[in-house]
Amino acid sequence: MFRYFRVTTLVRVDPTGSVVSSHSSLGIKVAVSVLEIFKVGIGPSSSHTVGPMRAARMFTLALAEQGVMTSVTRVLSEMFGSLGATGKGHGTDSAVLLGLSGHEPDTVDVDQVPAILEGIRVVSH
């Protein structure tokens, strides 16, 4: 199975931080299978964290492989189905942030997750 991701490079921001214009720059095709995505991982609901975390990490690896990582200034992630309905409550939002930061569900130090997420939030503001 393949997933297609669209990368949008934001090119102009006004002094208040609001986006003035953007430019779609690249579509990336990433191979995804059940065996690549699902493993035992962080909770509270691993079915809502492991897949999104691995997919987010695969997305950033594809950006790096395509040589466009330095052009990316913002990523918008949308969840659908049960992930969209229960995302924050089941930790999907945190899992995506961890995956975009290069972490994997089976190797991330769960004791460090709160500090990692806080670091992401501080840097992004």
N, C-alpha and C positions, 0 to 999 in steps of 0.2 A: 504494500500500500504506500502511496506517496502523499505527502501533504505539501501544499504550496503556501509560502509565506511571502508577503509583500513588505519590503523594507521602504520606509519613507524617511528621507533625510530632511530634517527641518533646516531651512537655510536662512531665515530671518526672524529675529525676535526683537520686539520693541523694548525700551528701557524698563518697563514693568515686568518683563518676562513673558508677555503674551506673544503667541506665535502670530507673525504677520503673514508669512507665506510658507508653503512647503512644496517639496518636489518628490514625486515618486521615482525611485531610482533603480530598484532591482526586485525581481521575483526570484525566489529560491525554492528549488524542489528538494525535499528531504525525504528519504526512505524511512518509513515508520512501520514496524510490525508489533504485534502484541508481545513477542519475546524481547524486543528491544526496549519496550516501555515499562512493562509491569514487573516489579520486584518488591520484596519486602522493604519497607522504608518508614519514614516518619509519619506520625498521625496528627490529629486524632483519628482521621479516616484515611488509611493508606490508599484506598481506592480513589480518593480525591486529591492526593498529593503526589504519589509516585509518578503517575503518567504525566501530569502537567509539569512536574519538575524535570523529568528526563526530556520531554519535548522542548522545554524552554532552553535547556542546556544544549540540545542538538541544534536548535535554532542559532544560538550564539556561536557554536562551532562552525556552522555553515557560513555565517557572516564572516568569521575570521578566515575561513578557507577561500571565500570569494574575494578577500582583500578589502572589504568595505566596513569593517568594524569601526575604524576611526571616523567614519562619516556619520555614524548613527548617534543621534543626540537624544532620542526618545523612542520608547517602544510602547505600543498600546496592545494590550492583551484582552481579548474578549472570551468569556466562557459561555458555553451553551448547554442546554439540557440540565442534568443534575449538577454539573459543575457550576453552572451559572446560578442555579437556584440555591445552592448551599455553599458556594465558594468560600466566603469568609468564615463561616461557621465550622467548616471542615478543614480549613487551612490551605485551600487551593491558592489563595493570593500569596501567602508566604512561600509556598512551594515554588511558584513561578518565579518569584524574586530570587530565591536560592538557586534555581536552575539557570536563570539569566546571569547569575554571578559565577557560574561554573561548578556549582556543587552537585553532587549526585546523592540520591536517596540512601544508597547503601553504604556511603562512606562519610557523609556529613556528620560532624560531631554534634549530636542532638543537644548536648549541654551548652554548646556555643551558638546555637541557632538564634536565641534572642539577641545576643550581641551582634551577630552578623546582620540580622534584619535591622537593628538600630543603626548600624553603620551605613547600610544602604539608604535608609530614610534620611540620615543626616547629610550624606553626600548629595542626594537628589534634590535637596532643598537648597 
